[in-house]
Amino acid sequence: MLNPGRSCPTSYRYGAHALRGEPSLQAESLWIAGGLYGNPLALEALLEAYDCEHGRKALVFNGDFHWFDVDVADFGRINDAVLAFHATRGNVETELATPQDGAGCGCGYPDWVGDDTVQRSNRIIERLRATAARLPHTLALLRALPMHLGARVGDACIAIVHGDADSLAGWNFSQEALATDNGLANARKAFDAAGADVFASSHTCLPVLQCFPGGKVLVNNGAAGMPNFRGEHYGLATRIALTPAPNSVYGMRQGGLYIDAVPLRYDTRAWEQRFLEQWPAGSDAHASYYARIMNGPDYSRQAALRLTDRADRQAPETLRA
Ligand SMILES: [Fe+2]
């Protein structure tokens, strides 16, 4: 029996071993943007920044590119723009394309997220389903997307997931789980199981860049389409490359690999307007997200950058923050 918004359908589970195998992408610079959440201004900022990237490059949207875009025209434009690049399904796209009985939004929310938030998310996905139903061709495209992708940057194997190493909507790569010894131990094991040097994830809405022994790195971009830090108004994408990012909120170098959180600076007032047209005061998304859109979450860059885990006090070569 599923608890809508809390439990994950069994079809979400792939297991870390499924991430092994020949990477389908190879690039000198790999951009990963999860959690666009239907923000067309953040999308525009991302594509402009990515356009400035030279050399062999790839851009992957790792899920939840839809969420606030209940306007049919916005939904269609975002779908078309995202699917022109590499993309994986998040729980949002999965629950639009193949709704699972009793899954609700498919977020798999842990117990630190309140019931009111969970119920509002279940209602948001219902509204978004009504929008997507008006563009049936998009549902077939979303259904065909993979749940994860493998990439190679230099010699490094990058496992790109939405949730965590085991599940589309897993929370093991959340900053909250990685703040515990048990969470760090679980993540360390996942690198071996997946044969990965770097995990790139999203889904849990707050960013974290966590280093592990042996040069392994877990990078969660938080949200591309919403602010990620208190008082700061930009989304974040992850850039993994053989050269340093020209602008970076924080980042690190591991051997020849540069891993950066890249800011997506969009017009906050224009996005506020666009959001309110779709989700006015009193609506579910307004209650859950408006304060964050305007002020950022109660979280800081310093909290997101974790260059050591407690089992390995040795810092990586270079800190750039
Ligand atoms: Fe998600």
Boltz pocket constraint, residues with backbone or C-beta under 6 A from the ligand:
constraints:
  - pocket:
      binder: B
      contacts: [[A, 63], [A, 64], [A, 90], [A, 91], [A, 92], [A, 107], [A, 162], [A, 168], [A, 169], [A, 203], [A, 204]]
      max_distance: 6.0
